[in-house]
Structure formats: structure tokens, C-alpha cells
Amino acid sequence: MDDAAFFIDNSNFYHSLKTARRLPFTTSDYDALFAKLSQQFKLNLKKIFIYDAIKDVSKEPEKYISQQRFHAGIRSLSTKWPITLRTRKLRYRAKDKVLIAEEKGIDVMLAVDAISTAVEKNHQNIIILSGDADYVPAVEFMNKLGVTTINMHLYSGSSIELRNICNKHILIHFKDSEIMLKGL
């Protein structure tokens, strides 16, 4: 088995799942995703980083509580998988009397962690679950370091540019409620 580090842009993943009408995606679904990725592609997932933006309890109390329950569920998987949850606070701004939440810094944090992991040369594979083309420069750099870069994504919300710059990509799709992975 090849060693791999897995980086999940959870906001991007959530919105892709929402577009594909595949919510909720539960803690059990994450467990199944990790198991299927590991078994099907013969990867030893040595590190799993999940990046998320924290909602403000004073501005979105119900969503904050739901998110904290989700994070507790993800943390509970750390007895089985090497999970690190990395977060930053959401920023809020008013636009036309509507409160808009904006994620700031998550992409940079993920890119820095992925590059740092690639530089360590302890993992043959760097997997980024996101459809965000903002990761292209980081992937280009990691490719120069000689690690295998893999873009994992759903069809919806997926960046062709990111898929093309990675050495490989894995499509997440569903057969009824079962998670399916297709290596491309």
C-alpha cells in the first residue's frame, strides 16, 4: 500500500454534495468514504485533514449547533482514522440588509499543509477533495516535488483545471445511497 495524505475542503465538498442533492453526508458516510478510498485504491491514509469554517453562534445559532455536532462526530472517527480538523471563523458582512457569510483563509491553510506534507516526502500521494481551481498553483508545486497528486471530486462543482493539473483524479458518485469511487 502506498502512503497518502488526504486534504478535504469541507465547504467545497458540502456545496458539491448539496448541488448533487446528496445531503446529509453523515459521519458514517465519511467513514465509508475513507474505507472505500483506502481499500479500492490500496492507500494507507496516514493523515486526513478536514478544513471547515466555523459559524458564529450569535449570528447563526442553529447552524452553529448543528456544525458542532458534525465536528464532534468527525472527531469521534479519530479513534479509527488519523483525522485532524482544521478550522477558521467565518467572516460576516452585510449586503443589502442581508448577512453574508464568507470563508476566508481555508484554501490557503489547506494548500500550506499539503505543500508542507509534500516537502516532508513521507507520503507518495497527496489527495485533495475539492473542485476549487485555487489549488492549481499548490498542485503544480507539489508535482515538481515528485509526489503523486490526486484530485477527488464530485461531478458537480468540479474544476477541469484542477483535475487536469493533478496526476490522477477520483470521481465520487452514488449508486442509490452507496458511495462509489471511480479512478480516472
N, C-alpha and C positions, 0 to 999 in steps of 0.2 A: 504494500500500500504506500502511495506517495503521501507525504505530509502536506497539509493545506491549512491556510488561514482564511476564514470566511468573514466578510465585512458586509453588513446589512444596513442599507439606508432605509430605515423602517418607515419613514414618512413617504418616501417614494414608493416603497413596496405596498404600503397601505392604500395609497391612491390608485395604484395599478390594480390591486385587488378590488377596490371599490368600483372602478370603471368596468372590470370584468364581472361584476356582481358576484364576488366570491367572499364577501364578508358575512359573518365574522370569521376571522382566521385566528383560531384559539391557540393556547399554549400547546395543546395536543397536536395541532397542525404543525407548529414549529418543530416539535419533537419528531413528527413523521417526516417532515422536510429534511431535517438533519440526518435521520436514519437512512432515508432513501438516497440522499446525496452521497453519504459515506459508503453505503453498500453498492449501489448501482455503478458508481464511478471509481470504486476502490480507493477512497480517500480517507486518510486519517485526519479528522478535523481537530487539529491541535489547539486552535484558537478560533473562537466565534465572538465577534464584536457586533453588538446591535446598537445602532445610533438612533436616538429619538429626541424630539424637542418637547420639553415639559410645559404643560398648560399651566396657566396661572389660576390658582384656586379661587381668588377673589373675582376673576373675570369669567371663568367657565367652571363653576364648582362641580357640576355633574360629570362633565367630561374629564375633569381632573381626577375625580374619584375613580372613574372607570379606567383611566390610564394607569393610575397607581395600582389597581387590581391586576391589570395586564402585566405591569412591570414585576409585581410580586410573583405572578405565575411564571414569567420568564426566569426570574432569579431562582425559582424552585427547580428549574431544569438544570441548574449548575451542579447538582449532585451527579448528573448523568453526562452532561456536556460541558466543555470548558468555555462558558459564556461570561462575557464582560458586557455590561450595559453601560453605554456612554451617553451622557445627556447634556443638553444646554437648555436654557429657558427660552420659551417663545417670546418674541417681541410683539407688542400690540401697538397699533396706530389707528386713528380714526380717519375714515374716508366717507364723506357724505353722510355723517352721523351713524356710520356702521363701524363696528370694531373689527379690524382686520388683523389676524394673527399671521406673523411671518417667522419662518425658521431662519436663523442666522448662525453660521459657523459649523453646522453639522457636516456639510460636504468637505470643508477644509479639515476638520478633525478626522474624518474617515480617511481622506487622502494622505494626511500626515502619518496616521497609524499604519496604513497599508504600505506606504513607502518605507517607513521605519522597519516594518516586518520584512520587506523585500531586501533591504540593506543587510539585515541580520543573516540572511541566507540560510535560515533554519527550516524553510518551507519551500518545496518545489512549486507549489501552486498558490496563487492569490486569487480568491473568488470575490467578486463584488456583485451583490444583489442590488441592482438599481438599473433604471433606464435613463439615468441622468448623464448627458454628454459633458457635464462639468468635470467628470473624472478622466476624460481623454488625456490631458497632459500628464496626469499622475500615472496612468497606464502606459503611456509612451515611455516614461522614465523607467518604470518597473520592467518593461520589455527589454530595455537596454541593459538592465542588471542581470538578465538571463532567467528570470522566473517565468513560469507559465501563468499568464493572466487569463482569467475566465470570467465572462460576464454572464450572470444568471439573471433571468428576467421573465416577465410575462409578456405576451404579445402586445397587450395594451400598455401604452406609456413607455415603450422601449425605444432607445436611441440607436439608429442604424450606425451612426458614427462610433459609438461606444462598442457595439457588437463587432464592428469591422476592425477596430484597433486592437481588441483582445485576441489572444492566440486561439481561444475557443469560446463558445457560448453554450449555455444550457437554457432551454425553454421550459418554463413551468407552465403546465396546463392541467386540466382536471378531467377525469372520467367519472361522471356522476360526482360524488363527493371525495373521491380518491385523488391525492396529489400525484401527478405524473411528471417525470423529467425526461427531456429529450435532448441528448447531446448533439450538437451541430458543429 
